[in-house]
Amino acid sequence: MNRRFLELDEDDDPVLSVVNVVDVFLVVIAVLLVVVAMNPLNPFAAEQVIVTINPGSEDMQVIVKDGEQMTRYQTVDMISEGQGVRAGITYRLADGSLIYVPEE
C-alpha cells in the first residue's frame, strides 16, 4: 500500500494546475500595472499634461490636465468670431521660426 502512494504521477495532481493559473494572473496584473503607469493621464503623473488626440484631423481633441482639473477641447465646424483689437504682428523667418512683435 505504501508503494502505491509513492508511485502517484505528478501530472494528475489538480493543485499544480491551480498554481499555473495563479502564475498567469500575476503576469496579467503586472502588465496592467505597467500600462496604467505609462498612461500620461494617470493621477500619479506630472501636475500638468497636454494630450492631443487625432492631431490635424476634423475630429481632433486636446485634453489638458492641470493639477486635478481636466479640460477637454474639441474642434467644431464653425468659424469663430468675437470682439477684440489687434495685439501685434507675427513674422515667419526663413528658418521657419516665428517672431511676435506687439503693437503699442
C-alpha positions as CSV (number, residue, x, y, z in Angstrom):
1,M,0.0,0.0,0.0
2,N,2.9,2.4,0.7
3,R,4.4,1.6,-2.6
4,R,1.3,2.7,-4.4
5,F,1.2,6.1,-2.7
6,L,4.8,6.8,-3.8
7,E,4.0,6.0,-7.4
8,L,1.4,8.7,-7.9
9,D,2.1,10.6,-11.0
10,E,2.5,14.4,-10.6
11,D,0.8,15.1,-13.9
12,D,-2.6,14.1,-12.4
13,D,-2.3,16.5,-9.4
14,P,-5.0,19.2,-9.7
15,V,-3.2,21.5,-7.3
16,L,-0.4,22.0,-9.9
17,S,-2.9,23.4,-12.5
18,V,-4.3,25.9,-10.0
19,V,-0.7,27.1,-9.3
20,N,-0.2,27.6,-13.0
21,V,-3.4,29.7,-13.3
22,V,-2.3,31.9,-10.4
23,D,1.0,32.5,-12.1
24,V,-0.8,33.6,-15.3
25,F,-3.0,36.0,-13.3
26,L,0.1,37.5,-11.7
27,V,1.7,38.2,-15.1
28,V,-1.5,39.8,-16.4
29,I,-1.8,42.0,-13.3
30,A,1.9,43.1,-13.7
31,V,1.3,44.0,-17.4
32,L,-1.8,46.0,-16.5
33,L,0.1,47.9,-13.8
34,V,2.8,48.9,-16.3
35,V,0.1,50.1,-18.8
36,V,-1.6,52.2,-16.1
37,A,1.8,53.7,-15.0
38,M,2.7,54.7,-18.6
39,N,-0.7,56.4,-19.3
40,P,0.0,60.2,-19.4
41,L,-3.4,60.9,-17.8
42,N,-2.9,58.7,-14.7
43,P,-3.5,60.5,-11.4
44,F,0.1,59.9,-10.2
45,A,1.8,61.5,-13.3
46,A,3.0,65.1,-13.5
47,E,0.8,68.0,-12.4
48,Q,0.4,69.4,-16.0
49,V,-0.2,67.2,-19.0
50,I,-1.5,68.0,-22.5
51,V,-2.7,65.2,-24.8
52,T,-3.6,65.7,-28.4
53,I,-5.9,63.1,-30.0
54,N,-6.1,62.8,-33.8
55,P,-3.9,65.9,-34.5
56,G,-4.7,67.8,-37.7
57,S,-7.9,65.9,-38.4
58,E,-11.5,67.1,-38.2
59,D,-12.2,65.3,-35.0
60,M,-9.1,66.5,-33.2
61,Q,-9.3,66.7,-29.4
62,V,-7.0,68.3,-26.9
63,I,-7.1,67.2,-23.2
64,V,-5.4,69.5,-20.7
65,K,-4.7,68.2,-17.2
66,D,-3.8,70.9,-14.7
67,G,-3.5,69.5,-11.2
68,E,-6.8,67.8,-10.5
69,Q,-8.7,69.7,-13.2
70,M,-9.1,68.1,-16.6
71,T,-10.5,70.1,-19.6
72,R,-11.3,68.7,-23.0
73,Y,-11.3,70.8,-26.1
74,Q,-12.9,69.5,-29.3
75,T,-12.8,71.1,-32.8
76,V,-16.0,72.4,-34.3
77,D,-17.0,73.2,-37.9
78,M,-17.9,76.8,-37.2
79,I,-15.6,79.8,-37.8
80,S,-15.2,81.7,-34.6
81,E,-15.7,85.5,-34.3
82,G,-15.7,87.9,-31.5
83,Q,-14.7,91.4,-30.4
84,G,-11.1,92.4,-29.9
85,V,-8.3,94.6,-31.1
86,R,-5.1,93.8,-33.0
87,A,-2.4,92.9,-30.5
88,G,0.6,92.7,-32.8
89,I,2.1,91.1,-35.8
90,T,3.8,87.7,-36.2
91,Y,6.6,87.2,-38.8
92,R,7.9,83.9,-40.1
93,L,11.6,83.8,-40.7
94,A,13.4,81.8,-43.5
95,D,14.4,79.1,-40.9
96,G,10.7,78.6,-40.0
97,S,10.8,80.3,-36.6
98,L,8.1,82.9,-35.6
99,I,8.7,86.3,-34.2
100,Y,5.9,88.2,-32.5
101,V,6.1,92.0,-32.4
102,P,3.5,93.6,-30.1
103,E,1.9,96.8,-31.0
104,E,1.9,99.8,-28.8
